C-alpha cells in the first residue's frame, strides 16, 4: 500500500508506503485521514512489515512516478530475495581467494640470508 499526496503546509508532496507479505493482508480500508492495511497475525509467528516515506524536500523523489517505481521495485526485491545469487557470489569469492593464495604461494620469493 502506498500513497503520494500534497502537504497542506507548503508546496511539497509526501509519499508513504507499507509493505507486507501479500498472504498476510486481510483487507484495506480508509477513513477521512488514513489509509489502513489490516493483516492477519498468527500466534507464535512474526508479523513483518516494512514502512517508509519520502518528501519532495529530499533529493531522492520529486514525482509520484519516481516514488511508485521505488515502492514497486522494493516490493519485488522482498518477494524474490537473491539468496541463490548470494550463495553463488560467496562461492565465487571463496574460489577466487583460494586461487590467489595458490598463485601467491607459487610466486613467493625465496628469502636468502647472507652474512
Z-matrix of the N, CA and C atoms (Angstrom, degrees):
N
C 1 1.444
C 2 1.519 1 107.14
N 3 1.343 2 116.64 1 129.64
C 4 1.453 3 118.62 2 175.99
C 5 1.521 4 110.84 3 -147.74
N 6 1.329 5 113.95 4 155.67
C 7 1.459 6 121.01 5 -178.22
C 8 1.520 7 109.54 6 -133.43
N 9 1.304 8 115.51 7 163.20
C 10 1.474 9 123.72 8 172.61
C 11 1.519 10 105.16 9 -147.33
N 12 1.305 11 116.81 10 119.32
C 13 1.465 12 118.43 11 -173.19
C 14 1.520 13 111.87 12 -144.81
N 15 1.312 14 114.10 13 160.55
C 16 1.462 15 121.11 14 175.82
C 17 1.524 16 109.43 15 -72.87
N 18 1.324 17 116.50 16 142.99
C 19 1.459 18 121.74 17 174.72
C 20 1.524 19 106.93 18 -98.73
N 21 1.314 20 115.65 19 129.94
C 22 1.470 21 120.37 20 -174.17
C 23 1.521 22 113.01 21 -66.76
N 24 1.317 23 118.26 22 -29.35
C 25 1.462 24 121.68 23 -175.44
C 26 1.527 25 111.70 24 -91.69
N 27 1.303 26 119.27 25 53.37
C 28 1.456 27 120.50 26 176.07
C 29 1.512 28 112.85 27 135.00
N 30 1.313 29 116.03 28 168.65
C 31 1.464 30 120.73 29 -177.61
C 32 1.532 31 111.92 30 -84.29
N 33 1.296 32 115.55 31 69.91
C 34 1.472 33 119.15 32 178.62
C 35 1.513 34 109.10 33 -145.85
N 36 1.329 35 114.09 34 168.71
C 37 1.461 36 120.45 35 179.51
C 38 1.518 37 109.15 36 -126.94
N 39 1.337 38 115.23 37 157.46
C 40 1.453 39 121.64 38 -176.45
C 41 1.526 40 109.42 39 -132.33
N 42 1.315 41 115.66 40 130.81
C 43 1.461 42 121.25 41 174.83
C 44 1.506 43 109.14 42 -109.45
N 45 1.335 44 116.77 43 139.70
C 46 1.460 45 122.26 44 177.50
C 47 1.519 46 108.45 45 -134.41
N 48 1.334 47 116.11 46 149.16
C 49 1.464 48 119.03 47 179.52
C 50 1.524 49 110.07 48 -150.01
N 51 1.320 50 114.80 49 147.34
C 52 1.468 51 122.91 50 170.85
C 53 1.519 52 105.98 51 -133.19
N 54 1.327 53 116.19 52 125.99
C 55 1.462 54 121.72 53 178.95
C 56 1.518 55 109.31 54 -114.82
N 57 1.322 56 115.95 55 140.68
C 58 1.464 57 122.19 56 177.53
C 59 1.519 58 108.10 57 -148.91
N 60 1.313 59 116.00 58 161.61
C 61 1.461 60 121.43 59 175.21
C 62 1.527 61 107.72 60 -59.23
N 63 1.334 62 118.35 61 123.65
C 64 1.468 63 120.15 62 -179.14
C 65 1.528 64 113.64 63 -54.71
N 66 1.320 65 117.41 64 -29.14
C 67 1.464 66 120.22 65 179.86
C 68 1.526 67 112.34 66 -67.54
N 69 1.328 68 117.10 67 -19.94
C 70 1.468 69 120.20 68 -178.67
C 71 1.522 70 113.16 69 -95.49
N 72 1.314 71 117.97 70 -8.30
C 73 1.462 72 120.48 71 -176.89
C 74 1.524 73 109.96 72 -78.86
N 75 1.334 74 115.54 73 122.98
C 76 1.466 75 121.07 74 179.75
C 77 1.520 76 111.14 75 -89.54
N 78 1.344 77 116.78 76 -45.58
C 79 1.464 78 119.64 77 -179.15
C 80 1.524 79 110.14 78 -170.42
N 81 1.324 80 114.29 79 171.44
C 82 1.457 81 122.55 80 174.11
C 83 1.521 82 107.69 81 -122.92
N 84 1.315 83 115.59 82 147.53
C 85 1.457 84 119.99 83 175.56
C 86 1.522 85 108.11 84 -151.39
N 87 1.307 86 116.46 85 170.56
C 88 1.463 87 121.67 86 178.92
C 89 1.521 88 109.81 87 -142.19
N 90 1.331 89 115.34 88 155.33
C 91 1.455 90 120.38 89 166.15
C 92 1.525 91 106.20 90 -126.83
N 93 1.296 92 118.31 91 -166.00
C 94 1.471 93 120.39 92 -176.24
C 95 1.529 94 113.41 93 -62.93
N 96 1.316 95 117.12 94 -26.31
C 97 1.464 96 120.29 95 -174.52
C 98 1.524 97 114.89 96 -120.26
N 99 1.323 98 118.19 97 -12.32
C 100 1.455 99 120.00 98 -169.54
C 101 1.521 100 112.91 99 -133.00
N 102 1.325 101 114.89 100 147.45
C 103 1.458 102 122.42 101 165.31
C 104 1.528 103 105.09 102 -103.69
N 105 1.328 104 117.07 103 132.87
C 106 1.465 105 120.52 104 -171.32
C 107 1.523 106 109.74 105 -127.33
N 108 1.331 107 115.69 106 132.12
C 109 1.454 108 122.25 107 174.46
C 110 1.531 109 107.41 108 -113.56
N 111 1.315 110 116.88 109 121.77
C 112 1.466 111 121.26 110 178.25
C 113 1.520 112 108.52 111 -99.68
N 114 1.327 113 116.20 112 131.76
C 115 1.464 114 120.84 113 179.52
C 116 1.520 115 110.48 114 -118.60
N 117 1.327 116 114.71 115 153.29
C 118 1.472 117 121.13 116 174.37
C 119 1.524 118 108.12 117 -84.79
N 120 1.314 119 115.33 118 135.31
C 121 1.460 120 120.29 119 178.09
C 122 1.513 121 108.07 120 -118.45
N 123 1.332 122 115.37 121 128.38
C 124 1.465 123 120.46 122 177.96
C 125 1.524 124 109.10 123 -98.91
N 126 1.336 125 117.60 124 132.31
C 127 1.464 126 119.94 125 178.46
C 128 1.529 127 111.07 126 -55.83
N 129 1.316 128 115.60 127 134.48
C 130 1.455 129 121.02 128 177.19
C 131 1.518 130 114.61 129 83.47
N 132 1.325 131 118.30 130 -2.50
C 133 1.464 132 121.17 131 179.54
C 134 1.526 133 108.65 132 -118.02
N 135 1.320 134 117.10 133 141.88
C 136 1.469 135 118.62 134 179.84
C 137 1.524 136 111.69 135 -69.27
N 138 1.303 137 115.31 136 147.99
C 139 1.464 138 122.14 137 172.99
C 140 1.526 139 105.70 138 -103.49
N 141 1.313 140 116.86 139 110.11
C 142 1.461 141 120.96 140 -174.49
C 143 1.521 142 109.59 141 -106.19
N 144 1.315 143 116.16 142 123.71
C 145 1.455 144 122.10 143 174.05
C 146 1.527 145 108.04 144 -134.65
N 147 1.307 146 115.79 145 156.95
C 148 1.458 147 122.50 146 177.52
C 149 1.519 148 106.79 147 -125.40
N 150 1.316 149 116.48 148 130.56
C 151 1.462 150 120.43 149 -178.48
C 152 1.523 151 109.38 150 -129.09
N 153 1.317 152 114.87 151 148.91
C 154 1.459 153 119.16 152 178.10
C 155 1.508 154 111.03 153 -162.60
N 156 1.313 155 115.24 154 168.57
C 157 1.461 156 119.96 155 177.52
C 158 1.520 157 108.57 156 -150.61
N 159 1.313 158 115.27 157 162.82
C 160 1.460 159 122.04 158 176.24
C 161 1.518 160 108.17 159 -150.97
N 162 1.309 161 115.29 160 153.84
C 163 1.465 162 120.99 161 178.72
C 164 1.523 163 108.34 162 -129.84
N 165 1.311 164 116.25 163 153.74
C 166 1.460 165 119.66 164 175.66
C 167 1.527 166 111.71 165 -68.63
N 168 1.318 167 117.78 166 -7.22
C 169 1.466 168 120.38 167 173.64
C 170 1.528 169 110.91 168 -71.60
N 171 1.339 170 116.92 169 -24.29
C 172 1.453 171 121.19 170 177.85
C 173 1.523 172 110.41 171 -83.68
N 174 1.312 173 115.76 172 176.96
C 175 1.464 174 120.28 173 -177.15
C 176 1.524 175 113.33 174 -94.23
N 177 1.343 176 118.31 175 -9.43
C 178 1.458 177 120.29 176 -171.47
C 179 1.524 178 114.74 177 -81.00
N 180 1.313 179 118.59 178 -38.82
C 181 1.465 180 121.94 179 -173.78
C 182 1.522 181 110.22 180 -134.74
N 183 1.312 182 116.35 181 126.49
C 184 1.458 183 120.25 182 178.39
C 185 1.525 184 112.50 183 -116.35
N 186 1.340 185 116.73 184 -11.41
C 187 1.464 186 119.67 185 -178.34
C 188 1.525 187 110.29 186 -137.37
N 189 1.314 188 115.33 187 161.50
C 190 1.461 189 120.70 188 176.04
C 191 1.533 190 110.29 189 -62.05
N 192 1.321 191 117.44 190 -38.20
C 193 1.469 192 120.99 191 -179.40
C 194 1.532 193 111.03 192 -60.81
N 195 1.326 194 117.74 193 -41.56
C 196 1.469 195 121.12 194 177.93
C 197 1.532 196 110.40 195 -63.09
N 198 1.326 197 116.75 196 -44.14
C 199 1.468 198 121.63 197 179.50
C 200 1.526 199 110.64 198 -64.88
N 201 1.339 200 117.51 199 -45.91
C 202 1.463 201 121.50 200 179.60
C 203 1.528 202 110.68 201 -58.84
N 204 1.332 203 116.75 202 -43.58
C 205 1.472 204 120.98 203 179.97
C 206 1.536 205 110.37 204 -63.24
N 207 1.334 206 116.46 205 -43.06
C 208 1.470 207 120.54 206 179.88
C 209 1.532 208 111.36 207 -62.11
N 210 1.333 209 116.71 208 -46.14
C 211 1.465 210 120.56 209 -179.17
C 212 1.530 211 110.20 210 -65.44
N 213 1.326 212 117.28 211 -43.37
C 214 1.468 213 121.11 212 179.07
C 215 1.523 214 110.97 213 -62.08
N 216 1.329 215 117.72 214 -44.37
C 217 1.470 216 121.39 215 178.32
C 218 1.526 217 111.26 216 -64.61
N 219 1.331 218 117.26 217 -39.54
C 220 1.466 219 120.94 218 178.74
C 221 1.525 220 110.76 219 -63.75
N 222 1.318 221 116.80 220 -43.65
C 223 1.465 222 120.97 221 178.66
C 224 1.527 223 110.45 222 -62.40
N 225 1.320 224 117.52 223 -40.32
C 226 1.470 225 121.13 224 179.11
C 227 1.523 226 110.78 225 -64.08
N 228 1.340 227 117.46 226 -40.90
C 229 1.474 228 120.30 227 178.25
C 230 1.528 229 111.28 228 -64.45
N 231 1.323 230 117.33 229 -36.71
C 232 1.464 231 120.26 230 178.54
C 233 1.529 232 111.65 231 -69.14
N 234 1.328 233 116.84 232 -35.35
C 235 1.471 234 120.51 233 -179.67
C 236 1.520 235 111.73 234 -72.62
N 237 1.321 236 117.67 235 -30.41
C 238 1.465 237 121.40 236 -175.62
C 239 1.523 238 109.77 237 -131.63
N 240 1.322 239 116.84 238 73.52
C 241 1.467 240 118.82 239 -179.90
C 242 1.522 241 109.98 240 -63.22
N 243 1.294 242 115.97 241 154.67
C 244 1.469 243 121.05 242 -174.10
C 245 1.525 244 111.68 243 -92.16
N 246 1.319 245 117.87 244 46.32
C 247 1.467 246 120.53 245 -179.08
C 248 1.524 247 111.97 246 -60.19
N 249 1.330 248 117.86 247 -46.45
C 250 1.454 249 120.22 248 -179.18
C 251 1.519 250 110.91 249 -63.38
N 252 1.325 251 117.18 250 -43.13
C 253 1.457 252 120.56 251 179.21
C 254 1.519 253 110.42 252 -64.48
N 255 1.335 254 117.44 253 -37.68
C 256 1.454 255 120.76 254 178.71
C 257 1.523 256 110.22 255 -63.74
N 258 1.323 257 117.35 256 -43.57
C 259 1.470 258 120.30 257 177.92
C 260 1.519 259 110.93 258 -60.20
N 261 1.334 260 117.36 259 -43.58
C 262 1.464 261 121.31 260 179.56
C 263 1.525 262 110.39 261 -63.81
N 264 1.319 263 116.96 262 -40.11
C 265 1.459 264 121.06 263 -179.83
C 266 1.521 265 110.61 264 -65.55
N 267 1.325 266 117.12 265 -43.47
C 268 1.468 267 120.92 266 178.71
C 269 1.522 268 110.07 267 -63.87
N 270 1.334 269 117.58 268 -43.93
C 271 1.467 270 121.10 269 178.89
C 272 1.527 271 110.34 270 -60.96
N 273 1.318 272 117.23 271 -42.58
C 274 1.464 273 120.59 272 179.55
C 275 1.523 274 110.89 273 -65.46
N 276 1.329 275 117.04 274 -39.52
C 277 1.466 276 120.56 275 179.07
C 278 1.522 277 110.81 276 -65.82
N 279 1.330 278 117.48 277 -41.34
C 280 1.466 279 120.53 278 177.94
C 281 1.521 280 110.84 279 -65.15
N 282 1.330 281 117.06 280 -40.11
C 283 1.455 282 120.92 281 178.51
C 284 1.528 283 110.31 282 -64.35
N 285 1.329 284 117.39 283 -42.69
C 286 1.456 285 121.01 284 178.22
C 287 1.522 286 110.80 285 -63.04
N 288 1.329 287 116.90 286 -41.83
C 289 1.466 288 120.77 287 178.08
C 290 1.526 289 110.66 288 -61.17
N 291 1.337 290 116.99 289 -44.36
C 292 1.472 291 121.35 290 178.62
C 293 1.525 292 110.10 291 -60.96
N 294 1.328 293 117.20 292 -45.22
C 295 1.467 294 120.90 293 -179.41
C 296 1.529 295 111.46 294 -63.84
N 297 1.323 296 117.18 295 -41.08
C 298 1.463 297 120.08 296 178.73
C 299 1.527 298 111.24 297 -64.49
N 300 1.322 299 116.77 298 -39.70
C 301 1.476 300 119.44 299 177.77
C 302 1.522 301 110.74 300 -62.42
N 303 1.328 302 117.18 301 -43.36
C 304 1.463 303 120.72 302 178.10
C 305 1.518 304 111.16 303 -62.82
N 306 1.327 305 116.34 304 -43.00
C 307 1.454 306 120.78 305 179.34
C 308 1.519 307 111.00 306 -63.18
N 309 1.322 308 116.70 307 -45.14
C 310 1.466 309 120.04 308 179.16
C 311 1.521 310 111.69 309 -65.60
N 312 1.320 311 116.94 310 -37.71
C 313 1.468 312 119.97 311 178.50
C 314 1.522 313 110.49 312 -64.77
N 315 1.318 314 117.21 313 -37.87
C 316 1.462 315 120.76 314 -179.35
C 317 1.519 316 111.78 315 -70.73
N 318 1.300 317 117.53 316 -27.74
C 319 1.467 318 121.67 317 -176.87
C 320 1.522 319 112.63 318 -102.81
N 321 1.314 320 117.19 319 7.48
C 322 1.459 321 120.38 320 -177.58
C 323 1.523 322 109.04 321 -63.31
N 324 1.309 323 117.74 322 126.36
C 325 1.465 324 119.13 323 179.82
C 326 1.531 325 110.57 324 -68.26
N 327 1.324 326 113.74 325 147.20
C 328 1.459 327 119.55 326 177.06
C 329 1.531 328 106.71 327 -84.25
N 330 1.299 329 114.48 328 124.92
C 331 1.459 330 119.11 329 179.97
C 332 1.514 331 109.16 330 -88.99
N 333 1.327 332 115.79 331 128.66
C 334 1.456 333 118.47 332 176.38
C 335 1.520 334 107.80 333 -120.33
N 336 1.255 335 114.63 334 142.74
C 337 1.466 336 120.21 335 -179.54
C 338 1.523 337 108.25 336 -109.69
N 339 1.275 338 115.83 337 126.65
C 340 1.458 339 119.05 338 174.15
C 341 1.511 340 108.76 339 -118.89
N 342 1.270 341 114.55 340 142.15
C 343 1.456 342 118.93 341 -179.92
C 344 1.492 343 111.44 342 -105.06
